[in-house]
């Protein structure tokens, strides 16, 4: 029931009289209804007469200073046990300290959010029900004593507590909630108890000072982005109980150098290690059967990579931007390589694509400026667009006899390419396939029937100065669309 301010004041006076705060006088008791609001010694409560229980609630005039919550209050001859602090009860207030009695069993969500004067607090062991976002945004909170019997740290409990440096987690804890410590920029270390089997999404996201992390040996579930943006994290040991690394789990951990992946790991999610710029070496275990897109994107210090036999595909952008990757070993189990998989791996010198690979995605090796040799799978039917675009040192590549089509820009800007053989299987060459191949001198055609080309498949200078070797020069000179006839030097071979 909603009461006006005057009635709350009257109730407060009666309760104060009951407690002996004012000299006794004959006053007719007021019978409280199922729940009423009353202010006693500066704290407003919701009273429940039938159960003789009370909870601390939020008021329009925010609390301030030091608040001592009693374990019980008396009103109209009834003693009420204080068992709860309501959701947002102290939210955005100027409280500097709050003493919580052992009678309290529940604290509602966001009860202390953005209490910027609050520096320390102890939650008694009687509290078994904690709401989400309990201390979120408490910018000056430094010390928190959590109840020892707590089993779950709720979502966003300490989110954006900028001065929180250390927290001791209870030994009985089983779960760390979503964004529990997100944005705790001063948090330096965390020791996850052995009882914890789940860490929620973004739990430690953007904890920029976090260096020391000890994970539970029983950890089974790690949420996406759990350590995203932890730029001070240098190393981490993953427990054998963990079979999956989720999406973005270490994304942006720019100083991460040492990660030991166990043989129980089966899956690495998308963007899991993206932007881990200091990661030089990582061994993918043989147990790995799934790798997400952009998993190691922009790991600019990564030097070697072996794709294990458990993986049948390399996803899109998996190693894009790994500019120091110079050694690559792809197993014969791999059947497909996605778009941009090795785009911008500028230090790669040579690449061997095993015959198990049936599809090679667009721009898979685009921008690999140091790549000189590429041996392609004999199972490929198409060379995808921009496959080797910008590979300015490429000069040793053979198009397999299985290929029927070269898509647009396959060899564009391959300025070191001097000779190329087009097998009899090729029926079509797309736009700009050899554009800006300024040193292309010899094109050998194996097919007697000229493949279909566009007007700009070859540069005009190539058509003018390069030699086109064909089985029958007459057929090429007189082909219907007159595009092959633009070559000045057509020679029968």
Steps between C-alpha positions, in 0.01 A plus 500: 500500500633843409510744793540876503797659673288618798381146574856361480610766750218402738600135474860590562399695812302206632791263438740741667265513801493123512877500512505762775652771284235748623340530848206264540145633460165334446468436128249273333690229304466502121423164344733451204367348180667221305803719427579856594798736464653658806812704573690414817820681600573612148432168324178425314354150523223301341327320788320167476291457820382146430856371485650765730764565234644817350713604204701814439366691200597789275368848574477823301749670733814297446689352791835651594794444735534192718197273519463240775213264431362336816406133505147595612270799540197548723180664388155505661601235756632266231868415458592457135802297391694678225554229240542684173653800325282590205615540139669839447449587868824701514544549125690817401499623859781665699539223759859462615447181701219250551494250786284200408368291790508120514121496478505595131444211260447681171644806325322611185646590163705820464455570871830692518557595136694823440555566872819690426579582865492134600853358548445180699217264594444160660211272404411264788488121443124498560444658158408223257331705230692776322357701211679600180710816468538525875804731501510597134654840440632545857806688378682514836420157639821332616414228752212250488452202730266250335297241695695176530202284403433685173459268200445752221644844442213671316522680167673842504569481875816712477465638146694826457631507857807690385710490820435138601843330505443165669205279586508173691239267356327255739615137493146376433448718195379309194427773248629846408225690323487700179710820513566438870830695490468673164681835494684449831804680362707475822439128560845340491438135577230240547519153651200298388412236763506132410123483549427735206385320188360797306618851418246716321519714189722812527577411863841675498462704182715814488673429831800683360733443799427129538828305492460194719218256431470156651212301356317220675604147405133410484402781265267370231338808351672825412282776358571698185717806550590386853847661484450728201705818516720384791802678356732419793444125493830336399431131554222263598476127567181338382362206700457156345134507597437769238402363158400826333645848469208730414477797265713808583631336819846663473425756230716809535733349763786676327781387738393136526804287417457160657190282470514127555218321321424156642424182305145508630422815300259438213388846393639852468235764432491793261738788580627304801855637473443789261738789564735303729790690348774351723402136448797344320425132523201283575458128443159383390432160660411192297167486686387825335211446259354848464663838439294819480536783250764765576625282788859631468437810295761775543729289718782699348783318685386146419778329306403135453177309459422132451143407424428172686343193342176545696405813304333458162469872427687823553229765544481849357758751624639240742856636467434827321752768584753261655773702336792302652370154416772341290450126556172329417418130504153395385399139571349266240176496700414856395230515233433872478674830567274800553499854365791718616640211704861620459435848362789731584740230624779703347790282615381170348759383249333188365179308546396141430128431464443123530281314253235450768402867462204538267417867558732793544321820598518849353804706601637202692859615435440859393770740612757228576769724358792266571336189354714362217366147445158341531415136433125460462270204556410287200145485630427868440244582234506878542765753591299748706510874450804691630659173607856629455430869447791718607745208536768714344778236526301206366675334208459129555141381469337227294130498428373143557343304213177476700427874482220611270483868584715786625286759678561876494835643617660163582853615416444875499808702601728193491775713350770228516301245303688438174336189361172313545351186349124473457400130497255345254235474774457879527190626321477855632723780630333785686557875515847635581644154568846618395457875544824680595707186445755733345773236444285230347687389189367153411147359503469137399156374401444121506149502359441504127167673561565850635352552851257784546666821621389856564637811338723575797618155607848607383657846498549661161879500546495125560295452185747715314833362624447153655507180296185290488580131433205301361432160339363668184561870440231517234225404742613759755538774243156436360302420812152645489526777760835623362649540849786255468590653166605819681827327587768618262719193541303177462730200448416135438665269744 
